[in-house]
Amino acid sequence: KTARQLVEVVLEAKDEGVAEHVTLTTGTTPTPDKGALYLAKVVEALKEEVDLPIHVQVEPPKDILYLDLLYSKGADTIGIHVETLDEVVAKEVTPLKPSFDSFLKAWRHAHRLFGEHQVSSYIIIGLGERLDIVLRRLEEVVVQGVIPYVVPLRPLPGSLRECSKPPSPSLLLEVTKQACIYMKDYGLDPSKNRAGCVRCGACSVVKE
């Protein structure tokens, strides 16, 4: 999609009274900027015509200054999604993503730019991760000022994970409760997030 096409969609949604904020995603791209250059163009175009908070999602870029670019163009919140906190699992399910240390560096920098409550990361439960590693590393995530957006694995027909089982409700609740304990301890409040998945809240119960 071109920036202009996305602007047209957002303008139409706003005219219909259904748009309160915007979420822009990239997936994993093969470029060093990890899609930040494209997102920056779209954010800039949107900000010129629409007064809505904008959320961007991007993998840690090779140069974290690409995060500065997104912020300078007007992005309000950012999601830098690690997916799993167990590096053994990460090598299997997200082999093209960088190390956990790279995420820590990107999260710290993003927090300095976007501020409190405006940085988040998806944490998927049910990929085969070790619970003790997840619970320990959740605190490392929150210490960086990052909201851990805890969600269950949702196996989709036709995907590589279609035969996987989602986590039990009790396991998901245990991880989510611990994430919330850490957020309370460190003063993070998901309800103060301005745009994107955390503001929407449909995929996770961390706000509840």
C-alpha positions, 0 to 999 in steps of 0.5 A: 500500500502507498502512503496515500492509499492508507491516508485515504482509508484513515480519512474515510474511517474517521469520517464514518466516526469509527477511527480513534487511533491507527496501527501500522505494522510491518512483519519482518522485512529483509532490509536493515531498517526493518520497515522503519523507512516505509512506516516513517513515510506513512506516519508523516503523510497521516500526520499531515491530514489526520489528527489521530494517535499512531502506533507503529510496529517494527523489529529492532532495526540494525541501527536504532536511530531508525527509531528516532526517525519514526518518532520524529515523523510523529509516531505516538507509540511503538511495538517492538515484538519479541514474541517469545522470551525463551531464546531456545524457542526463539531459534525455532519459531522466530529464527530471523529475529535478533537476540534478546539483547538486541530487543533490550537495546531497542526497548531502552531507546524506544522508551527514551523517545516515546516515553512512559506507557508508550512502548509494548511487546507481544509475548506469546504463550504456548510456543513451548517456552519454559515458564521459569524463563518467561516469568524471570524475563518478564521483569527484564521487559518491564524494567525497560519501560515496556508493556508486556502484551501477553497473548495466547498462541492461536493456532491457525489452519494452514499455518506451520502451527496449525497442529499446536495446542493453545495454552491452558487458561490457568497458564495464561492467567499465571503469566498475565498476573505476573506481568501485571504485578511487575507493571504495578511494581514499576509504575507501568499502566497499559490504560495510559497507552495512546494508540495500537494494540495495548489501547485496543486491548482485544487480544490480551487481558493485561488491562483487565 
